[in-house]
Amino acid sequence: MEERAQALREGKMSQFLELTRLSGASSAMYLQNVSVAGASEQPAMVALALAEELVGTKSAARIHGGGFGGTIQVFVPTEEAASFAAA
């Protein structure tokens, strides 16, 4: 997390986004707390996959928080926010 904060302080947005993608992948794969126990669906993971497909590598999407599925956090360029939200 400190590396992400440092990248932001230095204005290195591409590094921040890459570190965010890596952190999110780690959370999604290893924490195993992205769904409600006993649920047959994982809506947060579906939303994450869709967001990652929409933003590609020019942005970053990650699972954030845990237990009860958490939420997803997506960093989208301002000029693409409306089209992302519409999608």
PDB file of N, CA, C and O in Angstrom, chain B, residues numbered from 101:
ATOM      1  N   MET B 101       0.816  -1.180   0.000  1.00  0.00           N
ATOM      2  CA  MET B 101       0.000   0.000   0.000  1.00  0.00           C
ATOM      3  C   MET B 101       0.866   1.253   0.000  1.00  0.00           C
ATOM      4  O   MET B 101       0.514   2.251  -0.629  1.00  0.00           O
ATOM      5  N   GLU B 102       1.980   1.209   0.690  1.00  0.00           N
ATOM      6  CA  GLU B 102       2.876   2.364   0.730  1.00  0.00           C
ATOM      7  C   GLU B 102       3.414   2.686  -0.662  1.00  0.00           C
ATOM      8  O   GLU B 102       3.572   3.856  -1.011  1.00  0.00           O
ATOM      9  N   GLU B 103       3.695   1.654  -1.458  1.00  0.00           N
ATOM     10  CA  GLU B 103       4.191   1.893  -2.815  1.00  0.00           C
ATOM     11  C   GLU B 103       3.145   2.606  -3.653  1.00  0.00           C
ATOM     12  O   GLU B 103       3.479   3.486  -4.447  1.00  0.00           O
ATOM     13  N   ARG B 104       1.877   2.232  -3.485  1.00  0.00           N
ATOM     14  CA  ARG B 104       0.795   2.903  -4.222  1.00  0.00           C
ATOM     15  C   ARG B 104       0.699   4.364  -3.805  1.00  0.00           C
ATOM     16  O   ARG B 104       0.555   5.242  -4.656  1.00  0.00           O
ATOM     17  N   ALA B 105       0.778   4.634  -2.503  1.00  0.00           N
ATOM     18  CA  ALA B 105       0.707   6.007  -2.004  1.00  0.00           C
ATOM     19  C   ALA B 105       1.882   6.828  -2.537  1.00  0.00           C
ATOM     20  O   ALA B 105       1.708   7.979  -2.937  1.00  0.00           O
ATOM     21  N   GLN B 106       3.061   6.243  -2.540  1.00  0.00           N
ATOM     22  CA  GLN B 106       4.252   6.942  -3.044  1.00  0.00           C
ATOM     23  C   GLN B 106       4.100   7.265  -4.525  1.00  0.00           C
ATOM     24  O   GLN B 106       4.447   8.361  -4.965  1.00  0.00           O
ATOM     25  N   ALA B 107       3.584   6.315  -5.288  1.00  0.00           N
ATOM     26  CA  ALA B 107       3.364   6.555  -6.718  1.00  0.00           C
ATOM     27  C   ALA B 107       2.410   7.733  -6.922  1.00  0.00           C
ATOM     28  O   ALA B 107       2.631   8.562  -7.805  1.00  0.00           O
ATOM     29  N   LEU B 108       1.359   7.813  -6.116  1.00  0.00           N
ATOM     30  CA  LEU B 108       0.436   8.948  -6.217  1.00  0.00           C
ATOM     31  C   LEU B 108       1.112  10.254  -5.850  1.00  0.00           C
ATOM     32  O   LEU B 108       0.943  11.260  -6.539  1.00  0.00           O
ATOM     33  N   ARG B 109       1.881  10.245  -4.762  1.00  0.00           N
ATOM     34  CA  ARG B 109       2.573  11.465  -4.350  1.00  0.00           C
ATOM     35  C   ARG B 109       3.507  11.977  -5.437  1.00  0.00           C
ATOM     36  O   ARG B 109       3.686  13.184  -5.598  1.00  0.00           O
ATOM     37  N   GLU B 110       4.102  11.047  -6.181  1.00  0.00           N
ATOM     38  CA  GLU B 110       5.053  11.418  -7.232  1.00  0.00           C
ATOM     39  C   GLU B 110       4.382  11.634  -8.581  1.00  0.00           C
ATOM     40  O   GLU B 110       5.056  11.923  -9.570  1.00  0.00           O
ATOM     41  N   GLY B 111       3.059  11.496  -8.630  1.00  0.00           N
ATOM     42  CA  GLY B 111       2.339  11.711  -9.883  1.00  0.00           C
ATOM     43  C   GLY B 111       2.544  10.613 -10.912  1.00  0.00           C
ATOM     44  O   GLY B 111       2.347  10.837 -12.107  1.00  0.00           O
ATOM     45  N   LYS B 112       2.938   9.433 -10.462  1.00  0.00           N
ATOM     46  CA  LYS B 112       3.191   8.307 -11.366  1.00  0.00           C
ATOM     47  C   LYS B 112       1.922   7.455 -11.477  1.00  0.00           C
ATOM     48  O   LYS B 112       1.835   6.373 -10.897  1.00  0.00           O
ATOM     49  N   MET B 113       0.948   7.960 -12.229  1.00  0.00           N
ATOM     50  CA  MET B 113      -0.355   7.325 -12.302  1.00  0.00           C
ATOM     51  C   MET B 113      -0.287   5.921 -12.914  1.00  0.00           C
ATOM     52  O   MET B 113      -0.968   5.015 -12.433  1.00  0.00           O
ATOM     53  N   SER B 114       0.508   5.725 -13.948  1.00  0.00           N
ATOM     54  CA  SER B 114       0.571   4.387 -14.551  1.00  0.00           C
ATOM     55  C   SER B 114       1.123   3.371 -13.553  1.00  0.00           C
ATOM     56  O   SER B 114       0.665   2.228 -13.525  1.00  0.00           O
ATOM     57  N   GLN B 115       2.100   3.768 -12.734  1.00  0.00           N
ATOM     58  CA  GLN B 115       2.635   2.871 -11.708  1.00  0.00           C
ATOM     59  C   GLN B 115       1.570   2.598 -10.641  1.00  0.00           C
ATOM     60  O   GLN B 115       1.405   1.458 -10.207  1.00  0.00           O
ATOM     61  N   PHE B 116       0.850   3.640 -10.218  1.00  0.00           N
ATOM     62  CA  PHE B 116      -0.226   3.477  -9.252  1.00  0.00           C
ATOM     63  C   PHE B 116      -1.266   2.487  -9.765  1.00  0.00           C
ATOM     64  O   PHE B 116      -1.687   1.596  -9.027  1.00  0.00           O
ATOM     65  N   LEU B 117      -1.685   2.634 -11.019  1.00  0.00           N
ATOM     66  CA  LEU B 117      -2.703   1.745 -11.584  1.00  0.00           C
ATOM     67  C   LEU B 117      -2.201   0.306 -11.674  1.00  0.00           C
ATOM     68  O   LEU B 117      -2.944  -0.630 -11.377  1.00  0.00           O
ATOM     69  N   GLU B 118      -0.959   0.127 -12.077  1.00  0.00           N
ATOM     70  CA  GLU B 118      -0.395  -1.223 -12.158  1.00  0.00           C
ATOM     71  C   GLU B 118      -0.341  -1.871 -10.775  1.00  0.00           C
ATOM     72  O   GLU B 118      -0.713  -3.035 -10.620  1.00  0.00           O
ATOM     73  N   LEU B 119       0.117  -1.127  -9.777  1.00  0.00           N
ATOM     74  CA  LEU B 119       0.173  -1.661  -8.412  1.00  0.00           C
ATOM     75  C   LEU B 119      -1.235  -1.960  -7.891  1.00  0.00           C
ATOM     76  O   LEU B 119      -1.427  -2.924  -7.150  1.00  0.00           O
ATOM     77  N   THR B 120      -2.206  -1.153  -8.265  1.00  0.00           N
ATOM     78  CA  THR B 120      -3.589  -1.389  -7.874  1.00  0.00           C
ATOM     79  C   THR B 120      -4.108  -2.672  -8.501  1.00  0.00           C
ATOM     80  O   THR B 120      -4.767  -3.470  -7.834  1.00  0.00           O
ATOM     81  N   ARG B 121      -3.813  -2.876  -9.787  1.00  0.00           N
ATOM     82  CA  ARG B 121      -4.242  -4.119 -10.456  1.00  0.00           C
ATOM     83  C   ARG B 121      -3.612  -5.333  -9.779  1.00  0.00           C
ATOM     84  O   ARG B 121      -4.291  -6.334  -9.547  1.00  0.00           O
ATOM     85  N   LEU B 122      -2.328  -5.253  -9.463  1.00  0.00           N
ATOM     86  CA  LEU B 122      -1.646  -6.378  -8.809  1.00  0.00           C
ATOM     87  C   LEU B 122      -2.220  -6.648  -7.418  1.00  0.00           C
ATOM     88  O   LEU B 122      -2.434  -7.802  -7.046  1.00  0.00           O
ATOM     89  N   SER B 123      -2.463  -5.603  -6.665  1.00  0.00           N
ATOM     90  CA  SER B 123      -3.031  -5.747  -5.334  1.00  0.00           C
ATOM     91  C   SER B 123      -4.430  -6.353  -5.409  1.00  0.00           C
ATOM     92  O   SER B 123      -4.783  -7.223  -4.613  1.00  0.00           O
ATOM     93  N   GLY B 124      -5.215  -5.888  -6.366  1.00  0.00           N
ATOM     94  CA  GLY B 124      -6.564  -6.415  -6.536  1.00  0.00           C
ATOM     95  C   GLY B 124      -6.566  -7.878  -6.939  1.00  0.00           C
ATOM     96  O   GLY B 124      -7.387  -8.656  -6.454  1.00  0.00           O
ATOM     97  N   ALA B 125      -5.651  -8.256  -7.823  1.00  0.00           N
ATOM     98  CA  ALA B 125      -5.562  -9.661  -8.243  1.00  0.00           C
ATOM     99  C   ALA B 125      -5.213 -10.542  -7.049  1.00  0.00           C
ATOM    100  O   ALA B 125      -5.773 -11.625  -6.879  1.00  0.00           O
ATOM    101  N   SER B 126      -4.290 -10.071  -6.234  1.00  0.00           N
ATOM    102  CA  SER B 126      -3.910 -10.820  -5.043  1.00  0.00           C
ATOM    103  C   SER B 126      -5.101 -10.980  -4.105  1.00  0.00           C
ATOM    104  O   SER B 126      -5.357 -12.076  -3.605  1.00  0.00           O
ATOM    105  N   SER B 127      -5.825  -9.898  -3.865  1.00  0.00           N
ATOM    106  CA  SER B 127      -6.988  -9.964  -2.976  1.00  0.00           C
ATOM    107  C   SER B 127      -8.032 -10.941  -3.512  1.00  0.00           C
ATOM    108  O   SER B 127      -8.551 -11.774  -2.769  1.00  0.00           O
ATOM    109  N   ALA B 128      -8.330 -10.837  -4.784  1.00  0.00           N
ATOM    110  CA  ALA B 128      -9.363 -11.681  -5.378  1.00  0.00           C
ATOM    111  C   ALA B 128      -8.983 -13.159  -5.358  1.00  0.00           C
ATOM    112  O   ALA B 128      -9.830 -14.022  -5.127  1.00  0.00           O
ATOM    113  N   MET B 129      -7.697 -13.446  -5.603  1.00  0.00           N
ATOM    114  CA  MET B 129      -7.276 -14.845  -5.693  1.00  0.00           C
ATOM    115  C   MET B 129      -7.004 -15.498  -4.343  1.00  0.00           C
ATOM    116  O   MET B 129      -7.288 -16.682  -4.157  1.00  0.00           O
ATOM    117  N   TYR B 130      -6.461 -14.742  -3.410  1.00  0.00           N
ATOM    118  CA  TYR B 130      -5.958 -15.377  -2.199  1.00  0.00           C
ATOM    119  C   TYR B 130      -6.767 -15.138  -0.933  1.00  0.00           C
ATOM    120  O   TYR B 130      -6.690 -15.943  -0.004  1.00  0.00           O
ATOM    121  N   LEU B 131      -7.530 -14.072  -0.867  1.00  0.00           N
ATOM    122  CA  LEU B 131      -8.260 -13.813   0.362  1.00  0.00           C
ATOM    123  C   LEU B 131      -9.486 -14.697   0.518  1.00  0.00           C
ATOM    124  O   LEU B 131      -9.901 -15.000   1.637  1.00  0.00           O
ATOM    125  N   GLN B 132     -10.054 -15.103  -0.584  1.00  0.00           N
ATOM    126  CA  GLN B 132     -11.204 -16.014  -0.560  1.00  0.00           C
ATOM    127  C   GLN B 132     -12.351 -15.481   0.285  1.00  0.00           C
ATOM    128  O   GLN B 132     -13.078 -16.269   0.889  1.00  0.00           O
ATOM    129  N   ASN B 133     -12.530 -14.188   0.345  1.00  0.00           N
ATOM    130  CA  ASN B 133     -13.627 -13.617   1.112  1.00  0.00           C
ATOM    131  C   ASN B 133     -14.467 -12.673   0.248  1.00  0.00           C
ATOM    132  O   ASN B 133     -14.947 -11.642   0.719  1.00  0.00           O
ATOM    133  N   VAL B 134     -14.629 -13.037  -0.995  1.00  0.00           N
ATOM    134  CA  VAL B 134     -15.329 -12.162  -1.923  1.00  0.00           C
ATOM    135  C   VAL B 134     -16.761 -12.612  -2.200  1.00  0.00           C
ATOM    136  O   VAL B 134     -17.403 -12.105  -3.120  1.00  0.00           O
ATOM    137  N   SER B 135     -17.253 -13.543  -1.425  1.00  0.00           N
ATOM    138  CA  SER B 135     -18.641 -13.957  -1.604  1.00  0.00           C
ATOM    139  C   SER B 135     -19.241 -14.306  -0.249  1.00  0.00           C
ATOM    140  O   SER B 135     -18.530 -14.605   0.710  1.00  0.00           O
ATOM    141  N   VAL B 136     -20.543 -14.260  -0.199  1.00  0.00           N
ATOM    142  CA  VAL B 136     -21.267 -14.606   1.015  1.00  0.00           C
ATOM    143  C   VAL B 136     -21.270 -16.127   1.147  1.00  0.00           C
ATOM    144  O   VAL B 136     -21.551 -16.829   0.176  1.00  0.00           O
ATOM    145  N   ALA B 137     -20.965 -16.639   2.324  1.00  0.00           N
ATOM    146  CA  ALA B 137     -20.931 -18.085   2.556  1.00  0.00           C
ATOM    147  C   ALA B 137     -22.250 -18.718   2.135  1.00  0.00           C
ATOM    148  O   ALA B 137     -23.322 -18.231   2.494  1.00  0.00           O
ATOM    149  N   GLY B 138     -22.169 -19.786   1.385  1.00  0.00           N
ATOM    150  CA  GLY B 138     -23.348 -20.518   0.961  1.00  0.00           C
ATOM    151  C   GLY B 138     -24.018 -19.966  -0.284  1.00  0.00           C
ATOM    152  O   GLY B 138     -24.942 -20.589  -0.805  1.00  0.00           O
ATOM    153  N   ALA B 139     -23.579 -18.816  -0.775  1.00  0.00           N
ATOM    154  CA  ALA B 139     -24.187 -18.226  -1.970  1.00  0.00           C
ATOM    155  C   ALA B 139     -23.747 -18.985  -3.210  1.00  0.00           C
ATOM    156  O   ALA B 139     -22.601 -19.423  -3.308  1.00  0.00           O
ATOM    157  N   SER B 140     -24.651 -19.137  -4.142  1.00  0.00           N
ATOM    158  CA  SER B 140     -24.316 -19.840  -5.379  1.00  0.00           C
ATOM    159  C   SER B 140     -23.721 -18.896  -6.417  1.00  0.00           C
ATOM    160  O   SER B 140     -23.196 -19.350  -7.434  1.00  0.00           O
ATOM    161  N   GLU B 141     -23.796 -17.597  -6.176  1.00  0.00           N
ATOM    162  CA  GLU B 141     -23.251 -16.613  -7.106  1.00  0.00           C
ATOM    163  C   GLU B 141     -22.240 -15.725  -6.388  1.00  0.00           C
ATOM    164  O   GLU B 141     -22.260 -15.591  -5.165  1.00  0.00           O
ATOM    165  N   GLN B 142     -21.371 -15.133  -7.167  1.00  0.00           N
ATOM    166  CA  GLN B 142     -20.383 -14.202  -6.635  1.00  0.00           C
ATOM    167  C   GLN B 142     -20.516 -12.881  -7.396  1.00  0.00           C
ATOM    168  O   GLN B 142     -19.689 -12.598  -8.262  1.00  0.00           O
ATOM    169  N   PRO B 143     -21.531 -12.067  -7.098  1.00  0.00           N
ATOM    170  CA  PRO B 143     -21.776 -10.861  -7.892  1.00  0.00           C
ATOM    171  C   PRO B 143     -20.619  -9.878  -7.885  1.00  0.00           C
ATOM    172  O   PRO B 143     -20.400  -9.193  -8.885  1.00  0.00           O
ATOM    173  N   ALA B 144     -19.873  -9.786  -6.797  1.00  0.00           N
ATOM    174  CA  ALA B 144     -18.740  -8.850  -6.781  1.00  0.00           C
ATOM    175  C   ALA B 144     -17.683  -9.284  -7.792  1.00  0.00           C
ATOM    176  O   ALA B 144     -17.074  -8.437  -8.445  1.00  0.00           O
ATOM    177  N   MET B 145     -17.460 -10.577  -7.929  1.00  0.00           N
ATOM    178  CA  MET B 145     -16.466 -11.059  -8.886  1.00  0.00           C
ATOM    179  C   MET B 145     -16.942 -10.869 -10.323  1.00  0.00           C
ATOM    180  O   MET B 145     -16.140 -10.584 -11.213  1.00  0.00           O
ATOM    181  N   VAL B 146     -18.244 -11.024 -10.550  1.00  0.00           N
ATOM    182  CA  VAL B 146     -18.801 -10.781 -11.885  1.00  0.00           C
ATOM    183  C   VAL B 146     -18.644  -9.300 -12.229  1.00  0.00           C
ATOM    184  O   VAL B 146     -18.222  -8.956 -13.333  1.00  0.00           O
ATOM    185  N   ALA B 147     -18.984  -8.426 -11.279  1.00  0.00           N
ATOM    186  CA  ALA B 147     -18.833  -6.984 -11.494  1.00  0.00           C
ATOM    187  C   ALA B 147     -17.370  -6.624 -11.729  1.00  0.00           C
ATOM    188  O   ALA B 147     -17.066  -5.785 -12.578  1.00  0.00           O
ATOM    189  N   LEU B 148     -16.470  -7.248 -10.988  1.00  0.00           N
ATOM    190  CA  LEU B 148     -15.041  -6.985 -11.153  1.00  0.00           C
ATOM    191  C   LEU B 148     -14.576  -7.397 -12.552  1.00  0.00           C
ATOM    192  O   LEU B 148     -13.860  -6.647 -13.217  1.00  0.00           O
ATOM    193  N   ALA B 149     -14.975  -8.563 -12.987  1.00  0.00           N
ATOM    194  CA  ALA B 149     -14.580  -9.033 -14.318  1.00  0.00           C
ATOM    195  C   ALA B 149     -15.096  -8.097 -15.407  1.00  0.00           C
ATOM    196  O   ALA B 149     -14.372  -7.782 -16.351  1.00  0.00           O
ATOM    197  N   LEU B 150     -16.340  -7.653 -15.279  1.00  0.00           N
ATOM    198  CA  LEU B 150     -16.915  -6.724 -16.253  1.00  0.00           C
ATOM    199  C   LEU B 150     -16.156  -5.399 -16.233  1.00  0.00           C
ATOM    200  O   LEU B 150     -15.823  -4.861 -17.289  1.00  0.00           O
ATOM    201  N   ALA B 151     -15.884  -4.875 -15.050  1.00  0.00           N
ATOM    202  CA  ALA B 151     -15.153  -3.611 -14.946  1.00  0.00           C
ATOM    203  C   ALA B 151     -13.766  -3.734 -15.559  1.00  0.00           C
ATOM    204  O   ALA B 151     -13.331  -2.838 -16.282  1.00  0.00           O
ATOM    205  N   GLU B 152     -13.065  -4.834 -15.282  1.00  0.00           N
ATOM    206  CA  GLU B 152     -11.728  -5.031 -15.845  1.00  0.00           C
ATOM    207  C   GLU B 152     -11.783  -5.087 -17.367  1.00  0.00           C
ATOM    208  O   GLU B 152     -10.903  -4.553 -18.042  1.00  0.00           O
ATOM    209  N   GLU B 153     -12.801  -5.722 -17.903  1.00  0.00           N
ATOM    210  CA  GLU B 153     -12.963  -5.799 -19.359  1.00  0.00           C
ATOM    211  C   GLU B 153     -13.213  -4.410 -19.945  1.00  0.00           C
ATOM    212  O   GLU B 153     -12.678  -4.074 -21.002  1.00  0.00           O
ATOM    213  N   LEU B 154     -14.014  -3.615 -19.268  1.00  0.00           N
ATOM    214  CA  LEU B 154     -14.348  -2.276 -19.770  1.00  0.00           C
ATOM    215  C   LEU B 154     -13.167  -1.319 -19.710  1.00  0.00           C
ATOM    216  O   LEU B 154     -12.971  -0.539 -20.642  1.00  0.00           O
ATOM    217  N   VAL B 155     -12.381  -1.353 -18.651  1.00  0.00           N
ATOM    218  CA  VAL B 155     -11.308  -0.364 -18.487  1.00  0.00           C
ATOM    219  C   VAL B 155      -9.971  -0.814 -19.055  1.00  0.00           C
ATOM    220  O   VAL B 155      -9.123   0.023 -19.361  1.00  0.00           O
ATOM    221  N   GLY B 156      -9.768  -2.105 -19.201  1.00  0.00           N
ATOM    222  CA  GLY B 156      -8.501  -2.599 -19.731  1.00  0.00           C
ATOM    223  C   GLY B 156      -7.324  -2.161 -18.887  1.00  0.00           C
ATOM    224  O   GLY B 156      -7.446  -2.028 -17.669  1.00  0.00           O
ATOM    225  N   THR B 157      -6.193  -1.937 -19.515  1.00  0.00           N
ATOM    226  CA  THR B 157      -4.981  -1.583 -18.768  1.00  0.00           C
ATOM    227  C   THR B 157      -4.798  -0.077 -18.617  1.00  0.00           C
ATOM    228  O   THR B 157      -3.834   0.364 -17.991  1.00  0.00           O
ATOM    229  N   LYS B 158      -5.704   0.717 -19.180  1.00  0.00           N
ATOM    230  CA  LYS B 158      -5.575   2.168 -19.028  1.00  0.00           C
ATOM    231  C   LYS B 158      -6.101   2.645 -17.683  1.00  0.00           C
ATOM    232  O   LYS B 158      -5.987   3.826 -17.352  1.00  0.00           O
ATOM    233  N   SER B 159      -6.668   1.746 -16.918  1.00  0.00           N
ATOM    234  CA  SER B 159      -7.217   2.060 -15.619  1.00  0.00           C
ATOM    235  C   SER B 159      -6.978   0.873 -14.697  1.00  0.00           C
ATOM    236  O   SER B 159      -6.130   0.024 -14.974  1.00  0.00           O
ATOM    237  N   ALA B 160      -7.725   0.817 -13.603  1.00  0.00           N
ATOM    238  CA  ALA B 160      -7.568  -0.305 -12.680  1.00  0.00           C
ATOM    239  C   ALA B 160      -8.882  -0.569 -11.967  1.00  0.00           C
ATOM    240  O   ALA B 160      -9.626   0.352 -11.631  1.00  0.00           O
ATOM    241  N   ALA B 161      -9.148  -1.843 -11.745  1.00  0.00           N
ATOM    242  CA  ALA B 161     -10.317  -2.269 -10.979  1.00  0.00           C
ATOM    243  C   ALA B 161      -9.833  -3.314  -9.989  1.00  0.00           C
ATOM    244  O   ALA B 161      -8.954  -4.117 -10.302  1.00  0.00           O
ATOM    245  N   ARG B 162     -10.408  -3.302  -8.798  1.00  0.00           N
ATOM    246  CA  ARG B 162      -9.990  -4.279  -7.785  1.00  0.00           C
ATOM    247  C   ARG B 162     -11.131  -4.544  -6.822  1.00  0.00           C
ATOM    248  O   ARG B 162     -12.031  -3.722  -6.655  1.00  0.00           O
ATOM    249  N   ILE B 163     -11.075  -5.707  -6.192  1.00  0.00           N
ATOM    250  CA  ILE B 163     -11.997  -6.019  -5.107  1.00  0.00           C
ATOM    251  C   ILE B 163     -11.482  -5.255  -3.899  1.00  0.00           C
ATOM    252  O   ILE B 163     -10.272  -5.168  -3.691  1.00  0.00           O
ATOM    253  N   HIS B 164     -12.375  -4.707  -3.112  1.00  0.00           N
ATOM    254  CA  HIS B 164     -11.958  -3.891  -1.969  1.00  0.00           C
ATOM    255  C   HIS B 164     -12.841  -4.243  -0.788  1.00  0.00           C
ATOM    256  O   HIS B 164     -14.063  -4.308  -0.913  1.00  0.00           O
ATOM    257  N   GLY B 165     -12.236  -4.464   0.328  1.00  0.00           N
ATOM    258  CA  GLY B 165     -13.004  -4.870   1.502  1.00  0.00           C
ATOM    259  C   GLY B 165     -13.218  -6.373   1.464  1.00  0.00           C
ATOM    260  O   GLY B 165     -12.887  -7.031   0.478  1.00  0.00           O
ATOM    261  N   GLY B 166     -13.749  -6.886   2.493  1.00  0.00           N
ATOM    262  CA  GLY B 166     -13.918  -8.324   2.531  1.00  0.00           C
ATOM    263  C   GLY B 166     -15.148  -8.705   3.305  1.00  0.00           C
ATOM    264  O   GLY B 166     -15.928  -7.856   3.736  1.00  0.00           O
ATOM    265  N   GLY B 167     -15.307  -9.998   3.474  1.00  0.00           N
ATOM    266  CA  GLY B 167     -16.507 -10.484   4.122  1.00  0.00           C
ATOM    267  C   GLY B 167     -17.714 -10.029   3.330  1.00  0.00           C
ATOM    268  O   GLY B 167     -17.648  -8.967   2.711  1.00  0.00           O
ATOM    269  N   PHE B 168     -18.737 -10.716   3.311  1.00  0.00           N
ATOM    270  CA  PHE B 168     -19.974 -10.352   2.620  1.00  0.00           C
ATOM    271  C   PHE B 168     -19.735  -9.836   1.207  1.00  0.00           C
ATOM    272  O   PHE B 168     -20.575  -9.115   0.668  1.00  0.00           O
ATOM    273  N   GLY B 169     -18.633 -10.183   0.611  1.00  0.00           N
ATOM    274  CA  GLY B 169     -18.377  -9.838  -0.776  1.00  0.00           C
ATOM    275  C   GLY B 169     -17.677  -8.525  -1.012  1.00  0.00           C
ATOM    276  O   GLY B 169     -17.191  -8.293  -2.119  1.00  0.00           O
ATOM    277  N   GLY B 170     -17.600  -7.649  -0.021  1.00  0.00           N
ATOM    278  CA  GLY B 170     -16.914  -6.381  -0.216  1.00  0.00           C
ATOM    279  C   GLY B 170     -17.538  -5.566  -1.335  1.00  0.00           C
ATOM    280  O   GLY B 170     -18.730  -5.693  -1.615  1.00  0.00           O
ATOM    281  N   THR B 171     -16.737  -4.736  -1.969  1.00  0.00           N
ATOM    282  CA  THR B 171     -17.165  -3.910  -3.095  1.00  0.00           C
ATOM    283  C   THR B 171     -16.055  -3.948  -4.125  1.00  0.00           C
ATOM    284  O   THR B 171     -14.973  -4.474  -3.865  1.00  0.00           O
ATOM    285  N   ILE B 172     -16.323  -3.395  -5.285  1.00  0.00           N
ATOM    286  CA  ILE B 172     -15.226  -3.205  -6.225  1.00  0.00           C
ATOM    287  C   ILE B 172     -14.894  -1.725  -6.253  1.00  0.00           C
ATOM    288  O   ILE B 172     -15.749  -0.873  -6.010  1.00  0.00           O
ATOM    289  N   GLN B 173     -13.653  -1.441  -6.550  1.00  0.00           N
ATOM    290  CA  GLN B 173     -13.150  -0.074  -6.643  1.00  0.00           C
ATOM    291  C   GLN B 173     -12.549   0.047  -8.034  1.00  0.00           C
ATOM    292  O   GLN B 173     -11.696  -0.752  -8.421  1.00  0.00           O
ATOM    293  N   VAL B 174     -12.997   1.048  -8.785  1.00  0.00           N
ATOM    294  CA  VAL B 174     -12.528   1.212 -10.157  1.00  0.00           C
ATOM    295  C   VAL B 174     -12.026   2.640 -10.341  1.00  0.00           C
ATOM    296  O   VAL B 174     -12.714   3.600  -9.994  1.00  0.00           O
ATOM    297  N   PHE B 175     -10.842   2.767 -10.882  1.00  0.00           N
ATOM    298  CA  PHE B 175     -10.272   4.068 -11.209  1.00  0.00           C
ATOM    299  C   PHE B 175     -10.443   4.253 -12.712  1.00  0.00           C
ATOM    300  O   PHE B 175      -9.897   3.487 -13.506  1.00  0.00           O
ATOM    301  N   VAL B 176     -11.199   5.269 -13.094  1.00  0.00           N
ATOM    302  CA  VAL B 176     -11.536   5.511 -14.498  1.00  0.00           C
ATOM    303  C   VAL B 176     -11.139   6.941 -14.851  1.00  0.00           C
ATOM    304  O   VAL B 176     -11.404   7.861 -14.076  1.00  0.00           O
ATOM    305  N   PRO B 177     -10.509   7.142 -16.005  1.00  0.00           N
ATOM    306  CA  PRO B 177     -10.211   8.514 -16.420  1.00  0.00           C
ATOM    307  C   PRO B 177     -11.502   9.339 -16.468  1.00  0.00           C
ATOM    308  O   PRO B 177     -12.544   8.843 -16.898  1.00  0.00           O
ATOM    309  N   THR B 178     -11.431  10.573 -16.035  1.00  0.00           N
ATOM    310  CA  THR B 178     -12.611  11.441 -15.970  1.00  0.00           C
ATOM    311  C   THR B 178     -13.373  11.462 -17.282  1.00  0.00           C
ATOM    312  O   THR B 178     -14.603  11.394 -17.288  1.00  0.00           O
ATOM    313  N   GLU B 179     -12.660  11.557 -18.389  1.00  0.00           N
ATOM    314  CA  GLU B 179     -13.322  11.657 -19.694  1.00  0.00           C
ATOM    315  C   GLU B 179     -14.050  10.372 -20.085  1.00  0.00           C
ATOM    316  O   GLU B 179     -14.850  10.386 -21.020  1.00  0.00           O
ATOM    317  N   GLU B 180     -13.792   9.266 -19.393  1.00  0.00           N
ATOM    318  CA  GLU B 180     -14.455   7.997 -19.697  1.00  0.00           C
ATOM    319  C   GLU B 180     -15.468   7.575 -18.626  1.00  0.00           C
ATOM    320  O   GLU B 180     -16.095   6.522 -18.743  1.00  0.00           O
ATOM    321  N   ALA B 181     -15.624   8.387 -17.595  1.00  0.00           N
ATOM    322  CA  ALA B 181     -16.493   8.027 -16.471  1.00  0.00           C
ATOM    323  C   ALA B 181     -17.945   7.816 -16.893  1.00  0.00           C
ATOM    324  O   ALA B 181     -18.574   6.849 -16.464  1.00  0.00           O
ATOM    325  N   ALA B 182     -18.482   8.697 -17.718  1.00  0.00           N
ATOM    326  CA  ALA B 182     -19.890   8.577 -18.123  1.00  0.00           C
ATOM    327  C   ALA B 182     -20.129   7.311 -18.941  1.00  0.00           C
ATOM    328  O   ALA B 182     -21.117   6.611 -18.721  1.00  0.00           O
ATOM    329  N   SER B 183     -19.244   7.015 -19.870  1.00  0.00           N
ATOM    330  CA  SER B 183     -19.447   5.805 -20.681  1.00  0.00           C
ATOM    331  C   SER B 183     -19.246   4.543 -19.835  1.00  0.00           C
ATOM    332  O   SER B 183     -19.923   3.539 -20.055  1.00  0.00           O
ATOM    333  N   PHE B 184     -18.326   4.585 -18.874  1.00  0.00           N
ATOM    334  CA  PHE B 184     -18.139   3.449 -17.982  1.00  0.00           C
ATOM    335  C   PHE B 184     -19.400   3.220 -17.162  1.00  0.00           C
ATOM    336  O   PHE B 184     -19.881   2.091 -17.064  1.00  0.00           O
ATOM    337  N   ALA B 185     -19.939   4.284 -16.573  1.00  0.00           N
ATOM    338  CA  ALA B 185     -21.143   4.183 -15.758  1.00  0.00           C
ATOM    339  C   ALA B 185     -22.318   3.671 -16.584  1.00  0.00           C
ATOM    340  O   ALA B 185     -23.116   2.871 -16.095  1.00  0.00           O
ATOM    341  N   ALA B 186     -22.432   4.119 -17.817  1.00  0.00           N
ATOM    342  CA  ALA B 186     -23.530   3.680 -18.682  1.00  0.00           C
ATOM    343  C   ALA B 186     -23.405   2.192 -19.003  1.00  0.00           C
ATOM    344  O   ALA B 186     -24.405   1.477 -19.069  1.00  0.00           O
ATOM    345  N   ALA B 187     -22.171   1.734 -19.202  1.00  0.00           N
ATOM    346  CA  ALA B 187     -21.956   0.312 -19.530  1.00  0.00           C
ATOM    347  C   ALA B 187     -22.278  -0.554 -18.341  1.00  0.00           C
ATOM    348  O   ALA B 187     -22.160  -1.777 -18.418  1.00  0.00           O
TER     349      ALA B 187
END
